[in-house]
Amino acid sequence: MNYIPIHDRESTDLHIYKQLRDNAFSHDNSFIADSPKVINKLLESDIQIKSILATQEYYDAHTHLLNTKDIPHCYIATKEMMQ
């Protein structure tokens, strides 16, 4: 899995997360799940996951689930940055 580190809150890679935070769903019915428990349920389902923004600790703890999906973008940020 290719992890993409995020060092700047204003990164264009985070635009979709900011946009969806304000609106529950996008025009293509994309949405944000912001609980590890919900994310894990989604990883266990047939739902297409477009990207994940998580801490390195989350990725380390859930490698087995993440390896079952072909997720195009896996962004890594600190907890402070995500808050």
Long-range contacts (C-beta under 8 A, 24 or more apart in sequence): 1-59, 1-66, 1-67, 1-71, 1-74, 2-74, 3-56, 3-59, 3-74, 3-75, 3-76, 4-73, 4-74, 4-75, 4-76, 5-75, 5-76, 5-77, 6-53, 6-75, 6-76, 6-77, 6-81, 9-81, 13-73, 13-75, 14-53, 14-75, 16-51, 17-53, 36-62, 40-65, 43-68, 43-69, 51-75, 53-77, 53-82, 55-79, 55-82
